[in-house]
Amino acid sequence: MCIDETGDPKKKGKATDYVAKQYIGNLGKTANGVVSVNAYTVVDGLTYPLLFKIYKPKFRLKGSDEYQSKPQIAIEMIREIKAMGLKIERILANSLYGESSDVICALTKLKLPYIVAIRSNHGVLMPKGQRVRYNRWRTYDQPLAQHPTQRHYIREIIFGTRRSVRYYQITKGSTDNPDRADSWFIMTHLGGNIILGIGNQYTLRTRIEYGFKQVSHELGWHDYLIDRLQKH
């Protein structure tokens, strides 16, 4: 299951509830629009939307509303979906949720496996005298939807002694200077010898998101979202 947010721009006015000037992921910039937190999944190669909730900016709240951050909305949605009885193999999410201690604590309590993105400056507490160790790079081939397979490189980053939560850096650029290349960081509590599989598992998120865009277009997601808000 993938947790992410998406935005739908609205060119003029604020007559529709919860429309505000905010970051719209579809555009990659701040614009006037509405944002939702979404949960979607892939089953037998097909992407399905499971649940979505509207993000309500503080300055657009109505009398009966209670403000929830996007991570708080995500936690609520995960609990609802788990209560439906669906079997969740793993949770995938970007750094907005990976950097949220509330989200990670909730996933841990719910005993849900997760692979999440984190920032490059993600902080980890270590006992005095311990150091950060970067293991050697390993090569793996990343299958991409409707594109040729791409060569990626991954290494584990160990903060002091290895713990149940593990950290990895992935790059598709030069391993000599990965900070300047296309590089990202992930965190997981999956155990075992996972280094050559964790990268493919995480980037499944991109494939799910691509499928979600196709599905949402066919479903008229934007029109449904705006129509629901206006009726609300």
N, C-alpha and C positions, 0 to 999 in steps of 0.2 A: 504494500500500500504506500502510495506517495502522498505526502502532505505538501501543499504549495499554495501560493496565493496568485490570483490573476486579477487584472484590472480591465475595465471596459470604459473607454473615454466617452464623455458626454460633452459635446462642443459648447453648448450654451446653457446658462441658467442653473438653478439649484432647486427647482420645483420637485424633482425626484428625491425621495428620502436618501440621506447619507451620501449624496454626491458632494465631493469636496475636491479641492486642489491637493493632490497627493501623488505618491509614486505609482505609476501605472506600468507594471512589468511588461505588458504587451508592447508598450512604446519605448521602454527603457529610459523614461524620464518622468518628471513631475508634470501632471496635467489635471484638468478637471475630469472627474470620473468617479466610478464606484468600484470598490475592491472587495473581493470575496476570498475567503480561505476555503480551499477545496481538498477533498480526499478522493483519490481515484486509484483504480487498481488494474492489473492486467491478469486475465485468466485465459489460458490456452491461446496466448498471442493477441488477444483482443483487449482494448482498454475500455473500462467502464467507469463513469462517474458514480461515486457512492453517496456523497453528502457534500453540501456546501453551506456556509454561513456568511452573512454579510459583515464586513468589518465596519464598525460605526465610529468615525472620528469623534473625539471628545467634544469638539465645538459644534457637532451636528446631532448630538443626542437629543432625543425627545423626552418628555416628562417621565415616562415609565421605563426608560432605558437605563442600563447599567453598563459602564464602559468595560470592555474586555480588550486586552491586547491580542494581536494575532497568535502568539504562542498560547495564550489562555483559551482562545477559540479552538485551536488545534487540539489541546488536551480534552476539551469538552467533546469534540467530534470523535476522537479516538475512543473515548469511553462509551459513547453512544453506539459506535460501530461494533465494538467488542461485545456490548450488551445484546446486540442483534444475534450473536452466536456465530458470526463469521470467523473463520480461522485465518489469522494473520501470520504469514510466514516471516515477514520483516517489515519494518517501517523505514522509508527513505525520505529524507528531507534536506532542504538547503540550510545554510548557516544561520538564518534567522531563528530556526528552531534548534539547530545543533548547538548554538551558543546560549540557549535558554536553559538554565538549571532546572526550572520548573518542568519543562518538557522532558528532560532527561530523567528527572526523579520520577515523573509520572510513568514513563515507559518502563523504568526499572521496577516500580511497584506493581505494574500490570504484567510484568514478566514478558514483555514484548521485545524481540530482537530488533536492533536498530543499526542503521548505517547513516550517519549524518555528516554534512559538510561543516567544517569549522574554519575560523579565520586563521591566517598565517601567524598571527600574534596571540593565538589561543594560549591562555595561561594554565599551567598545571602545578600544583603545590608539590614540592619535593623536600624530603628531609635534608638537613644540612650535610654538605659533603658529597652529595650525589650529583651526577651530571646528566646531561642530555646526550643520548647516543643515536647517531644516524646510521642505520644498517646499510649494507650495500644495495645498489639498485638492482632490481630484477625486471626482466623484459616480459611483456605479454602483449598479445594482439587483441585489440578491442573491436568487436563487430559493431558496425554502425548501420542504422536503418537507411536503406536506399543509397548507401555509400560504400566504397571499398573499405576493407578492414584497415584499421589504423594502428600503428605501433606505439605503445605506451610504455612508461617505465614507472615502477613503484618501489618505495622503500619504507620500512617501518621506522618510526621515531619512538625511542624508548626514553621515558622520563624517569631516571633513576633505575629502579627495578621494574620489570614487566608486571603489569597489573591486569585485572579483568577487563578494564577499558583500555583499548589499544588505539594507536594513532598511526596514520599513514600519509605519505606525500605521493602524489601522482603527477607526472608531467608527460606531455607529448612533445616537448622541446628538448633542448640540450640538458644533459645531466651534469655538465660541467658547471653551469650557472643556472640552476632551475628557478631561482628567484626572478630572473628576467624572462623566463620562458612561460609558456602556458602551463601553469601549475596550480594544483588545488590540494586541499588537505581534508581528510576525513577521520571520523572517530566512530568506533564500534565496540560492542562488548561481545561479538561473536568470537568463540574460542577456536583452538586447533590451528593447524597449518593452513592459514587462509590467504596468505599473501598473494598468490597468483589468481585467486578467485574473487577477492574483495573488490578489486577495481571494476571488474565486469558487473558485479552485483550492484555497486553504487551507481554506475553509469546507466544501469537499467532505468534509473530515474529519468534520464533524458529521453529514452525511447518511450517511456510511459507518457511523459509530457507531450511528446510529438503526437502520439496516438490520441491523447486527450484533446489536443487542438483540432484534430480531424473530426473526432466525435462531437465536440462542442459546436463545430461549424455546421455539421449535419443536423444537430438538434436545435439549431438557432439559439445557442446559449445566451448570447448578448440580448436578443429580443426577449427571451424568457426572463432573464434576470431583471431587466428594466421594467417589464410588464408586471412582474411580481412586486417590485418595490412600489410602483405607482398605485397598484391595487391596495397595498399595505397602508 
